[in-house]
């Protein structure tokens, strides 16, 4: 957006054409050039405006995002090496050759080459060159004068700060997205006797990560493990804690230990993991060949189960269990017999938190919401086209509570003898 604002401020009022370029090394946050005057520079076209044309009109000739190599003798490289604006009465030979090759026979390129005044102003940040602004005027306009060059230099100084802020924001965003993506399950969508859908909504506008985490794991013997967890708070600290717990679950599941023992070891690990104490989770292990679903809770809301009678109800766990990280190890397994296809829902407490109602009332409300959503998607019970993603979306938006919300739906189908 910053580059677009710059070129719109310059063209067509101040000049006929304007462009903004960023050094590729700076954009990628790589080390600086070995010398202050390298033999060539690589810069990416960030924004372009010719007259009143939109960038799309020039996409085939001078596309935004294109990386160009500029030799040392060009005004662009000299502006960066010297830190001074370069003012010429025409475009340089290298630019003329490049433009001609970009759009041979294009009358618009011919008009650009008729520039009677050509200005290149470096973008500098803390005495370091990060890019440049290029402006051209045709023969029907007066050449750039000293005061106008100073005006563009002032604009470049403000733009450099804005571009640095944008890069910092993008870096934080990439970091957040990397954390969020690491919390998502792999490619498991369907396993033996189990069809899966999931979704997550972090709390707050513009937030991409939170403390919720969920996973789906294939296990030996056709079994499937499903887990939803929730760390206290929001933001990267909670997310990093859940990454460690998620990694631990994957490791422990690979050892193929009983569900209760897995959660006990996770509890011990959480006590030594920063920001993981008081995290909650619900762990489920589905065995379609035995027609059993084993559940272990650690201070987490109980799962919902929608049976063949079309009614959803919370599962009565043998023990709710205490949150992870307390070192009590007092966890119990609840083993459900599932002789007929059923829909299992694991979720985070963001779906059932309320200041007006207690949690049991909210769990009952969520169960009714699942029934209503399933009624609108009869294939959810009939095994037709997969309705689970649509059910997930509806359930995620069933409350306006400002907390992370996670839903993991599993259509359990026992194996037939």
N, C-alpha and C positions, 0 to 999 in steps of 0.2 A: 504494500500500500504506500509506503514512503516514496519509493521510486516513482510510482504513478502520480503522487501528489507533486513531486518535483517537476516532472515533465509537463504536467498540466499547468503549473505555475509559469512555465517558460514559453510554451508554444500554445497558440500561435501569437499571443500578444507581444512577447519579448523577442522571439526569434521564429524562424520558419520551421525548424526541426530541432528537437532536443532528445537526448538519450542519456541514460544513466547506466554505468557499468561498475561491477564490483569485482575486485581481485578474487580469483577462485581460491587462492590459498587462504585469504582472510575469511572468505565465506565458509570454508571447510575447517577453519580454526587450525590450520597447519602452521608449521614454523615459517618464519620469514625467509625471504630470499637470502642466499649466501652473501651476496654483495648488494650495495645500495643501488647499483646500476646494472641489473642483470641483462643478459643478451636479448631476452624477450620476456614478456609478461603474458599471463593468461587471464582474461577477464570475461565475466558473464554479463550479457545484456539483461539488465534488470527491468528497464522500462524504456518505452519509445513513444514519441508523439511527433507526427509530421502534419503540420497544419491542424485541422480539426479532426483528422482521421483517427479512428479507434485502432488500437494495436492489432486487432484481428485483421484489419484490412491489409496489414503488412506482414502477416504471419508467414506467408509463403516466400517472402523475399528477405525480410529482416526479422526473424522470429525472436520473440522474447524468450530468454533462457539459453540462447545460443552462446557457446564459449568460443572466444576468438583469441588467436595468438597475435600479439602486437610486437614487432621487432623494436629494438632499441632506438632506431632512428626516427620512429613515428612520434608525433606530438604527444600522444597518450603516454608512451613510456617516458619521454623527457619530462612531462608534467609531474609524473609520479617520482622520478629520480630527483628532480630539482625542487619539488614542492612548490612550483610556481606555475601560474596560468600561462598557457600558450595561445598566442593570438596570431592568426595568419589571414592572408587575403584570399585563400582558397584551401580546399581540402588537400591533404598531402597525397603523394603519388600512391602510397600503399593503400590508403582509404579509397582512392579513386579506382584502383585496380580491383579491390575487394568488392566495392559496390557494383561495378560493371559485371563482375563474375556472378554476383548474387542475383541480378535480374537483367540479363542481356536482352536488349531491345525494349525494356520496360521504360515508358516515357517518364514515369515518376522518378526512376533512378537518374535519368538524364537531368531532371530538374534539380535533384539534390547535388549533382556534380557541378552545377552552375553557381555554387555558393561563392559569394563575393567577400564573406567574412566568416571565419571559422575560429571558434573558441573552445579550448579544452581547459577545464578547471579541476584540479585534483580534489578528491575527497580525503581528508586527513583526520585522524583521530589519535590524540596523544602523541603527536609528531610521527605518526606512522601512516603511510599511504594505504588506503583501503579501496580506492576506486577513483572514478572521475565522472564528470558531467561534460558532455559535448553539445555545443550549440552551433547552428549554422543560420546565416541570413543570405537571401538571394540578392541579385544585383539591383532589385527595385527598392531595397531598403539600405539605410546607411550602415556603415561598419560599426562594430562594437567599439565604444569609447572607454576610457579609463574608469569612469564612474560606473559604467555598466558591468565591466569586469569585476569591480569591487562588489557590486550587488550580487553577482553570481557566486563570488567567493563567500559572501556572508550566508547565502542560501546553502552553499555546500557545507559550511561549518555546522549549521543547524541540522542539515540532512544527515551528516555523519553521526551525530549523537543519536538521532532517531533510528538510523540503521543499526547502530550498535545495540540499542535497546531492543529492537526487533530481533536481532540475532540472539541476544540473551534469552528473550522470551521463547524463541523457537528451540533453543537448546533445552530449556526447562520442559517445554512441551514434549520434545522427543524423549527426554528422560522419563517423564510421566507415562508416556505411551508405552515405552519399553517395559516399565514396571507393570503397567496394566496388562499388557499382552502376556507377560510371564505368569500372571495369575489366572489366565484362562486355560481351560482344558485343552488337550491336544485335538486331534482330528476325530476322536471317537464320537460318532453320532448314532451308531447303531451297532450293537453287539448281539451275541446269541441271547434271544429272549428278552431283549431290552432295546427300546428306542428312546432317544434322549434329546432334550432341548434345554437350553439354558440362556440366561440373560442377566445383566447387571446394570444398575443405574447408580453411579456415585452421587453422594449428597452435594447439593449446591450447584449453582449455575457455573458452567465453565470448568467444573472439576472433572478430571478424567481418571483419578485413582482414589481409592478409599481403603477401608479396612476389611472389606468383604473378600472372600476367596472361595473358589469352588474347583472341584476337579472330578474327572471321570477316568477310571483306570481299568484296563482289561486284566483279569486275573487268571491263574491256571484253572483248568477244568471248566472253562466257559463262564466263570464267575465275573461279576462286574462290581467294582467299588465306586461309590459315589460319596462325596463329602462336601459340605458347606461349612465355612468357618467365618468368624467375625472377630476382629481385634478391636479393642477399645479405641475410640477416637477416629480421626480421618487423616488423610494426607499421607505423605511418603513414609513417615516413621511406622505407621500402622501397616502400610502396604509391604514394607521391607520385612517386618516381623512375620507377616503372613506368607511371604515368599519362602522364608526359612522353614515355616511349619509345613507348607505345601511340599517343599523338597523332602522334608523328613518323612511325610506320609508316603510319598512315592518310593523312598528308599525302604521304609518299613514294609510297605505292601509287597515289594519285591522279595522280601524274606518269607512271605506267605505265612505270617503268624495269625493267630486268632484275632478277631476284631477287638475284643476287650484288651488283649495284650498290646495291640497296636496303639490304642488310645492311651493306655497307661504309659507307654514309652514316650508318646507325644507330650503327655503331661509333664514328664520328667525333663524333657528337652525344653519345653516352654519356660520352665522355672529358671533356666540359664540363658534365655534369649531375651535381649532388650526389647521392651514394648510388647512382648508376647504374653506376659502374665495376664490372667483374667480374660484371655481370648476364649471364645466358645466355639463349639463345632458339633455337628451331627454326622456320624459316619454310618453308611449303609453298605451292606454287602449282599448282592443278589446272586442266588444260585438257581438258574432256571431248571436245571436237571433235577434238583431236589425240591423245587417249588418253595424255597424259603428265602426270606429277607431278614438278615440279622442287622439290628440297629444298636448303636451305642451313642449316648448323648453325653456331652460335657457342658452342662449349663446352657444349652441351646433350646430354642423352642421346638416342640415335638413335630415330627413330620406329619403330613396329611396323606391319607390314603383314600382313594375313590375306588370302591369295589364294583363288582358286576351289578349291584342293585342301583347304581347311579347316585349313591350318596357319599359325600366326603365327610370324613371325621378325623380328628387328631388321633395319632397312635398313642395308646397308653403305654408309656415306657416303663420297664421294670424299675429303672432309676434314672432320674434326670441328670445325675452326675454334677460335680462341681466344675467351674471353669478350669481351663488348662493353666498350668504353671503354679498350682497350689501344692503340688506334691503329695496329694492324698491317695491317688491311685484307686479310689473307690468307685469303680465303674462297673456297670452291669450290662449284659447283653439282653436284648429283647428279640426273640425269634418269632417271626410271623410266618404262618403257612399261607401261601398264595396259590390256591388250587386253580383259580380262574384269572384271566387277564385283569390287571388293576393298574391304576395310575398313582404313582408315588410322587409326592412333592416335598422337596427340601427347600428351605428358604432362610433368609436372615431376619433378624428381629426388626429391621426397618419396615417390613411388611405388616407388623402387628404392634408397633409402638403407638401409644396414644396418651394424650394428657387427660382426655375425657372418659376413657373406658379402661377397664383392667385388661390384662393381656389375654385372659381366657375369652372375654367377649370379642376381642379383636381376632383371635384365632378362629372363633366360630364364624365371624364375618368373612374371613379369608376363605374358609371352607365353603361358605355359601357362594362367594365370588367364583370359586373354581367350578362349583356345580352349574352356576349360571353360564359361565364361559363355555363349559363342556356341552351344555344344552344347545348353545348357539353353534357348536361344532360337533355334530353327532358322530363324525368320523373318529373323534377322540376315543370313543368306546367301540367302534365297529371295525377298526383296523384299516380304514380306507386311506385316502391321501393324508399325509402327515399334517395334523392340525396343531401339533405341539408348539411350534414357534409362535403362532398367533396367540395361543393360550398364554405363553410366557409374556408376550408384550402386554396383554391385557392385565395380567396379574401384577406385573411390575408397576403399572400405572393405576393400580386400584387404591392407592393411598397417596396423600400429599405430604406425608411426614418427611421432614428434612433430614433424612438419614440414608446411608447406603442401603440399597435394596438388591437382593439377589434371589433368583428363582432357578431351581434345577428340577426339571420334570423328567420322569422316567416311566415309560410305558412298559410294565412288567408282564411278560407272557411266559408262563411255565411251559417246559418242554412236554411234548406228548409222547407217551410210551409207544 
